[in-house]
Amino acid sequence: MADRSTEPWYPTAAYLYVLHLDGPALAWEYLRRHPDYRLDWLRRRRRADAARRWGLRLLEDPALDARDAQPAWFPDHDTVVQLYPDTDPPPDAPTFAFWRIPGHKRLIHDGSRLLLLVGWPGSCLRFAMASGLEEGKAYAYAFRACAKPCGRYATLAIELGRLVTTGDTAPAAMAVPRPSTGALQELHTLQALDATLAGASQREVAEGVFGIDAAADWHSDGSLRSRVRRLVQRGNQLMRGGYRRLAQIPDSEKGRSASGTDRP
């Protein structure tokens, strides 16, 4: 059996950032690993319509992980907050001040509007900025309406409140709870997917994800083998179309983009 310990997918520590990703960011992690998406990126100058087939407004560089990429999903995820000029503001209304927004900021223009991603430890906010929004002018938030009472309004309100309470700078670090079972599953799934794409066997995947000691008990009908098999299957399903659920975008249209199992 080949020594895989020097390969990029082997150290679990390289995937710790995955524990703090939300749905749209996780969707990007799976999509960027799709071989056909990576091919479309290389051919992007000749394939202007390629982005929509993957549920994006613009193709994003698959070499960038979710910490640096800013994929513009189509349509927007429910967590995207729209910023508009306030046409009837009270006298003490807060004004838009881009450089006072705390955290790491990234901007992208999708061809029709400016998108802003703001992140700091434990928080991530996405904004779509209306064309009339100006520095120093009063502004208003807009959320996508829910057909039923929706708990995400309260969650968004808490996150937006941090923009005010945090002030000019975001905290360098903050205490966070232990990773949830779901977050650990995403970490293990992505690590197992990368290992499989690199040609590793299921036992080699087990050693990288769960450790050499755990993999020492490897046998054909063992629970560890079943667990690794499920992780690999889950990773492939999410990469080959399942990421759309995480990004809240509809299934691909019938036709060439959905004609094979390797299309989303």
C-alpha positions, -999 to +999 in steps of 0.1 A: +000+000+000+014+034-010+024+060+016-003+087+013+008+107+044+024+134+022-006+140+000-027+172+004-059+154+015-042+133+042-039+158+072-074+165+087-061+198+100-062+212+065-100+208+065-107+225+099-121+256+081-149+235+068-164+233+104-174+270+101-190+271+066-226+277+060-248+261+033-237+283+003-200+280+012-203+242+016-221+240-018-191+257-034-167+232-018-184+203-034-190+220-068-154+232-072-143+195-070-164+184-100-141+175-129-166+189-155-169+222-136-131+225-136-131+218-173-157+245-179-136+270-159-106+263-182-129+268-213-148+298-198-139+322-227-156+299-251-186+289-229-203+321-218-234+301-207-216+276-186-222+294-153-260+290-153-257+252-159-240+250-125-264+273-107-240+303-108-242+338-122-205+338-130-179+310-130-156+311-100-121+298-099-122+262-085-087+266-071-101+289-045-117+273-014-146+289+005-123+312+025-113+331-006-140+324-033-172+343-036-195+322-058-226+342-069-254+316-068-285+319-091-310+325-076-297+340-044-296+320-012-322+330+015-294+344+036-286+371+011-296+405+025-305+433+000-294+468+007-315+497-007-315+535-002-340+544+024-365+568+007-381+580+039-355+578+067-360+592+102-336+620+113-314+596+133-312+569+107-278+551+104-260+558+071-242+534+049-204+535+056-186+507+037-152+511+055-169+509+089-183+475+082-163+451+104-146+420+092-130+409+060-149+423+030-150+409-006-168+426-035-179+411-068-200+424-097-222+398-113-230+419-144-260+437-129-253+444-093-226+446-067-224+417-042-206+420-008-194+392+014-185+401+050-169+376+073-152+375+107-148+346+133-181+330+138-201+351+113-207+355+076-231+379+059-239+383+022-253+415+007-267+425-027-263+462-031-288+483-051-274+506-077-287+537-059-269+529-026-244+556-018-218+562+010-232+584+038-269+579+028-296+562+049-303+526+038-327+497+044-325+460+046-347+437+025-351+399+029-368+374+007-403+367+020-414+334+035-447+317+027-448+306+064-434+320+096-397+317+092-370+315+119-343+328+096-356+364+101-345+363+137-312+347+128-305+374+102-315+401+127-290+389+152-262+387+126-271+422+113-271+435+149-234+425+151-225+450+124-236+477+148-223+464+181-190+452+167-180+488+157-152+496+133-133+463+138-142+427+142-128+406+170-096+388+161-109+357+177-139+345+196-150+314+216-171+290+195-190+259+206-178+224+198-184+214+162-218+198+156-221+163+143-232+177+109-202+199+106-178+170+114-196+150+087-190+176+061-153+177+071-150+140+068-170+139+036-148+164+018-116+147+030-129+113+018-140+128-015-106+144-021-088+111-012-110+092-037-104+117-065-067+114-058-070+076-063-068+064-027-084+031-017-111+030+009-087+017+035-063+046+027-092+069+031-099+054+065-063+060+076-064+096+066-098+105+080-099+084+112-062+075+118-039+046+114-050+030+147-086+030+137-079+016+102-059-013+118-092-030+125-101-030+088-120-060+074-146-066+047-178-065+069-165-040+095-183-009+106-154+014+096-155+001+060-192+008+058-187+043+073-160+051+047-181+038+019-210+060+029-187+091+032-174+084-003-209+079-018-222+110+000-193+131-013-199+120-049-236+127-047-230+162-033-204+169-059-225+157-088-256+178-081-264+175-044-247+208-037-277+225-052-297+217-021-271+234+001-271+265-021-310+265-024-309+264-062-333+244-084-322+212-102-305+217-135-327+219-166-332+188-187-308+186-216-271+183-220-263+195-185-285+168-169-280+140-195-253+121-176-246+111-141-215+134-140-236+165-146-252+184-118 
